[in-house]
Amino acid sequence: MRRHLSRVVLVTATILAGVSSAWSGDVDAPKTSRPNVLFIAIDDLRPQLGCYGHEYMYTPRLDRLASQGRLFHRHYVQVPTCGASRCALLTGRYPRTPADISNMAVRSRMAGREESPDPESFAHLFRRSGYHTVCLGKISHYVDGRIYNYDKSGDGSLEMPHSWDDVGLPYGKWKDGWSSFFGYADGSGRTRGVSPPIESADVDDEGYPDGLIANAAIEKLRSLRDQQFLLCVGFFKPHLPFCAPQKYFDLYDPLALPLSPNPDPPVDVDPRSLHRSSELFGNYGREVDDPFTDIEYHRRLRHAYFACVSYVDTQVGKVLDELDRLGLMENTIVVVWGDHGWHLGDQSIWGKHTTFERALRSTLIVRTPHMSSPGTSTSAIVETVDLYPTLTDLCGIDPPAGLDGQSLVPVLNDPDRSVGSIAFGFWENGSRTLRTDRYRLVHLPADGTAPEAFELYDHDVDPLETRNIAAAHPDVVAELATRLAPLDKGQIEE
């Protein structure tokens, strides 16, 4: 099968009707014939939830959503960093330039540009199609949708100038976007290299920013209840710093929590695939002599991450409860999406920014009203770029040409279906990866420090990617490498 980057695979009206026949109208259909969309983005959320089989995790609200919708076990983002992953989500397109790999991806594609016939994002398309579109919190890179740098320089212009009717973030005591994003309970933001990576203040949910975001989302739902809306809500945790109210830390016995099952670098790994975890150990104060070897510190960090996941789980639950209370659940598509995974000491790494499974596999749960087999998960391989055509498909909106993803409606109708067999990932210096049902292949092009190299991981026998077997299987490497080559030519062979 050939998958073309220059087109969207359209799902037939019969398949679409399996999700909801009332939603299959064209762009000019009455507003009442289309569902609302509540899109929840969660920063740095790897699939570390009870519904993903981690029974020690306290995530009852997201687990409940999974029981009502479709949980995707093998959802992969395109880029293992926040801004670029969100750009792929919003545009439905793979990265094509070095800027598309960076946190400036959305800004470089959209900010300061005149409106054109080609929508800048799926939110722009929904806005043109009669939806009231709202960005609340971190949906693109800039946490309030406005361009300010970490040092607070910038003009505050919109990062996505044509996508939103409303853009905002409740700053609270933090006063500005980045201070809020890196916020501590006393109202301060991060001081790079000094601030602690963990905090557990004895405060209520509103003592940290995500509690304010949840409350603002509830108020926005109330104001939108009589309109057709696309409400995008972006929560911060479990992104660093790992700050959450003490009560969420108290949910866990840190001594009972598991440490990483694969704390060592893969055997025969190319050194360029590893990094020194500067996102954590460079941006925050060093609390132990050797953070790479101190097991008790690892336990503290993992405990704090899990507490942050439980904190954001509660905030998501508040928003979903209000959606239900307002009587909107049965006409609203709900998506919960993690912008990438995160290494918690896995493969010797603390952070994202790798082409390993831990960084590229992330949470995805989709709930549609009246869906087939709710609560049944799927092992279909899907990508973040698939969400744009999925949402347009569900809402009866014609997608633009040139999307790289495919609608997931067939999988929403039948969890045993699939729409593709490969997920592609991109990273710095031209590194690329693909994930098939069995293998992960990583290609590292020649640079000034090392020659071209490949890594191959066999998930049938090595799901934790502990050993690079490329040298032992050159035939597999050669065959999979042909799947990567067409990325530069506008098409992908499957």
N, C-alpha and C positions, 0 to 999 in steps of 0.2 A: 504494500500500500504506500502511496506517496502522499506526504503531508506537505502542502505548499504554504510558504510563509505569506503569500500574497492574497490569501483568501480565507474565509471562515467556512467551516463545514456546517452547513445549515441542517437542522433537524427537521424531519417531516412534520406536517401538521398532526399526523396520527400520533407520533411519539410525544409531541408537545401536549396533546390532549390528555395523555396519560397522567400528567401532573395537574393540569387544570384547564379544561376546555374553555373556561371563561376568560383565559388570559391569552388566547392565541390571535387576538385582533391585530390590525396594523396600527401604524403610528397615530392615525386619526380616530382611533376607536374612542368611545366615551371613557372618561377617567375612571368611572366605576368598574370598568371591565378589566382594569389592570391592578395588580397588587402593589402595595407599598413595599419598600425595601429597608430593612434595618441591617446595616453592615457594621460589624464590630471588629476593629483591628486591635490586636494585642501585641505589644512590643516584646520581642525576644522569647515568645512562648513556644518552647519545644513541646512535643506531644507528651507532656508530663502531667497527665490527668488520670483520674480513676477510670474513666471510660476508655482510656488507651491501655488498660491492664495494670496500671500502677496502683495497687490496692491500698497502699499506705498514704496515698495522696487524698487530701480533703478538698474535693471539688464537686460538691453535690449539685450546684446549679448548672455547670457545664455538662455534668453527667446526665442531668435530667434533659437538657436540650438534645444531647446525643440520643437519648431514648425516644425522642419525638421526631428526630430527623435522620440525616445520613452522616455518619462519621466516616471520614476518609483516612484510612491507615497509611496510605502512601501518597501523600500530597507533598510536592516539592516546589520550593520557590526557585526563581531564576538566578538570583544573586544573593549571597550571604551577607548583605549589609542593608540597613534600614531603608535609606532613600532610594537605592536602586531597585530593591525588591518591590517597593511601593510604586515605583515608576512602571515596572512591568505589570503590576496589578492594574493600575489606573489606565494604562494605554493598551493593554492586551498584546504587547509586542515584546519580542526578545531584545536584549541590548544589541546595539549595532555600532556604537562608538565608545571610546574610552570614557566619555562623560556619562554614558549610560550605566557604567559600573560603579559610579561614585554616589555619595550622598547628595550630590548636586544634580542628580539625573533629572528630577522633575523640574527644578529651577531652570536648567539649561534648555529643556524642551519647551517650557510653557511661559515662564515669567517674562513680562514685558512685551509679549507678542500680540499683534492684532488678531482678532477673531477670524477664523478661516472656515471654509466649508467642512473641512475634516475636523471633527471634534477633538479637543485636546485630551479628553478622558471620558470614561464611561459616565461620570457625573455630568459632564458637559452635555453629552448626548441625552441623558435623562432630563436635564433641565430644558433642552430644546424640545423634548417630547412632552412637556407639560408637568413634569414633576417639580415639586419644591425641594431643592437640594440643600442639604445642610452638612457642613464640616464642623464637628465638635471634637476638639482634641487633635491627636496626631494621626493624620491620614496620609499626608505626604511626608516630607522630611521635616519641615518647620512645624513645630508642635502646635502653633495656633494659626497655621496657614499663611503667616506673614513673614517676610524675609528679614530676620535679624540674626546676626552671627552670635557665637557663644559669648563674645565680649560685648554684646549688646549693640554693636555697630550695625548699620543697615537702615534702609528707609521705610521699612514696614509695608512695602508693597506686597500685593498678593502673589503667592507662589503659583497659584492656578487661577488666573484672572477671569476665566469664563465659565468655571465649573459650578460655582456655589451661589445660591441666593443668600445664605447666611454662613459666616465663618466666625468661629470663636473658641475661646477657652476661658473658663473661670480661673483667674489668676489667684484669687484669695490673698493670703498673706505673703505670697511669693512675688507678686507685683508684675512679673513678666514671664514670657513663655519658657525660656531656657532655665530660669531659676525654678520655675514650677516643675519642669521635667526632671531636673536633678535635685528636687526639693527635699529638705529635711524638716522635721517637725517644728523647729523654731522659726521657720520662715526663710531660712537661708537657702542658697543654692550651693552647688559644688565649687570648691576651690581645688583646681586641678593639682593632683599630686599630694594633696593634704587631707581632704575630707575623707571620712571613713566610708568603706564600702557597704557597711551594715549599720542599720539603726532600727530599734524596736521601741519606740516611745509609747508610753501608756496614754494613748489618745484614742478618740473615736475615729470612725472611718474618714471623717472630714479633716482629720489632722494631717492627712497626706492628700496630694492632689487628685488621685483617682476617685476618692469619695466625692469631691466636688464635681468631677466630670459626670459621675453617675447621677447626681442630683440634677445637674444641668440637662442631661439627656432625658430625665423624667419630665422636667418642665417643658422641654421642647416637644416631647411626645404629646403632652396635653394641649399644647398650642397648635399642633399639626393634625389633631385627630379628625378634623373635617376636611383635610386636604390630602391630595395624593403626594406622597413624599418618598424621597431617598434620604434617609438619615444615616450618616456615617459617623460613628463614634470611635475615637482612638484612645485606648487606655495605655498608660505608661508602663506599669509593672507587668512582668518581672524584670524590666530593664534595670541596669545599675543606676544608682546605688540601690542595694537590696533593703529598702525601707518599707516597713508596714507596721500597723499597730501591734502592740505586744500580744494581743489576744490571738493573732494568727500564728505567731511563733509558738504560743502555748498549745496549739493543736497537735504539735509534734514532739516526740521524745527524740532529741537529736542522736542519742546513742543507739536508737533502734532504726535509724534511717540508713539506707544502703549507701556505701561509697561507690565511686565509679567502677563498673565491672571491667573497664579497659583503660587503666590510667597511664599506660606506656605508649610511646609512639609506635606506629605499625612497623613490623619487621620489613626492612628493605624500602622504607618510605623515602621519597625524594625530600631532602631538607626544605625545599621551597614550599612544600605543602604544610609545613608547621610554622608556628609563630610563637612569640614570647608573651602572649596574653597581655599586651600593653593596655588594652581597653580596661582591664581590671587593675593590673599591677603597676601600670604607668599613670593612670588617671586618678587613682585613689591612694591615700596614705598607706604605707607598708606597715602592717601590724605584727608581722613575724619576721624572723631573720631570713628564712628561705620559704617563700610561699609555695614553691613547687613541690616541696617534700614534706611539709608540715601537715600530717594527717588530721590532727585536731582542727587546724584552720580549714582544711578542706571540708570537714564535717560542719563547721560553722557556716561556711559559705553555702553549702548545699541546703542546710536547714533554712537559711535566710531566703534563698531562691524559692524553696517550696512554700514558705510562709507568704511570700509575695504572690505566688500563684493562687493560694487560697484567698488572699485579700482581693485580687482582681476577680476571682470567681464570684465572690459575694457581690461585687459591684455590678458585674454582668447580670447576676440574678435579680438585682433590684430593678434594672431596666426591663428585663423580660417580664417580671411580675407586673410592672406598670403597663406594658404593652398588652398583657392579658386582661388586666383590670379595666382598661379602656375599651375592651372588646375589639381590639385591632389584630389580635394574634391570627385570626382565621382569614385575614386578608393581607398578611404581611410575610414576605420572605425574610428569613433571618439567616445571616451568614456570620460565623465566627472564624476569623482567620488570624494565624500567627505569621508575622512578617519574615521569620526564619527560625531556625533552631538555635541551640546554644550548647557549647561544650561545658560541662560541669566537672572539669578535670579529665574528661575523656580524651584519650590519645595525648595526654600531657598538656592539654589546652584548656584555658578558661576564657571563653568568649565565642564569637562567631568567626566570620572571615576565613573560612576554609572551604574546600570542596569535598569534605567528608559528609557522610550521611547525617551526622549530628547537627551540622550547620544548615543543611539544605532541606531536611525534612521538617515539616512544621504542622501545627494544628489546623484542621479544616473541618468544620461542622456546618451543614446546610440543612435548614428546615423549610419546607414549603407546605402550605396548607393542603390537606387531603393527599399527601404524597403516598406512594405505594410503599409497603413494607417499612413503615417508620420504625426506627430503633435498630434496624439491621445495618451493620457497617459494611464497608466495601474495601477490598484490597486492590481496586483498580489504580493504576498509575496515572496520576493527574498532576497538572502544573498550575501555578498561579495565573498564568496567562489565559487559562481556560475560564476564569471567573467572569471576565468581561462578556464573552459571547453567551455564557450561561445566563447571566442576568438579563441581557437583551432578549434572549430566547424565552425565558420565563415571563417577561413583561410584554412580549409582542412588539418589540421595537426592532426595526431593521438595523443591523450592525453596519458599521462602515467597512469598506474594503481594506484589506491589508492586515487584519488581525492574525496573530500567530496561534491563538488557542482554538479549542473546539468546545462546543457546548457540552456540558455535563448532564443535560437533561436525560439522556438515555440511562445514565448511572443513577440518577435520582429516581427514575421509574423502576429500575431493576438493578439492585446492587451487584449482581453477577455480570453485568455488562461492563464494557470498557470502551473508551473512545480513542485510545492511543496506547502505545506500548513502550514509549521512551519519555523520560523527563530530562531536560537539558539544564545545565547550570553554567554560569560564567563567573570568572573572577579576574583579578588584576593580572596585568602583563600577558594577556591573551590566554590565560589558563581556562580550560573548558572541561566539562564533565558530562557524562550521560549515565542515566540509571535505567537499566532494563529490569525485567522480572528477576533475573539472576545476578547480573553483574553491575558493578560501577566501574567505569573507565574514566581516568583522569589524564588529560593531555597537558603537559607543561612544555611550551615552545622553548626553543633555544634562546638564551639571553646572554648577557655579558658575563654571567657567573657559571653557567652550566649548559650542557647541550640539551637537545630535545629529549624528553623522557615521558614515559607512560606509567601509570599505576593501574592495577587491576585488582578488584576485590570481588570475591565470590560469595554472594549473600546466602547461597544455599548451605554453605558450610562455615561461613565467617560473617555473620550478620553485624558484628561489631567492628568490622574492617580493621583487623589486627595484623594482617599480613598482605603485603603487596606481592602478587603472584604473576606480574606481567612477564618477567623473564622466563618463567616456566611455561607460559601459554602464549607464544607469539602469534599463533593462528587466531586465537580469540581476540587479541589486541588488534590485529590487522583488520579483522572483520568489523569490529566495533568502531575502529577509527574511520572507516568509510562512512559511518553514520554521522560522525562529527564534521567531516569535510564539507558537506553541502551547506553548512550554516553560512558560509561566505558567499554562497551562490543563490540564496533565496529559496531553497527548498530542502526538505529533509526526507530521506528515505526511511521507511519503516518496513 
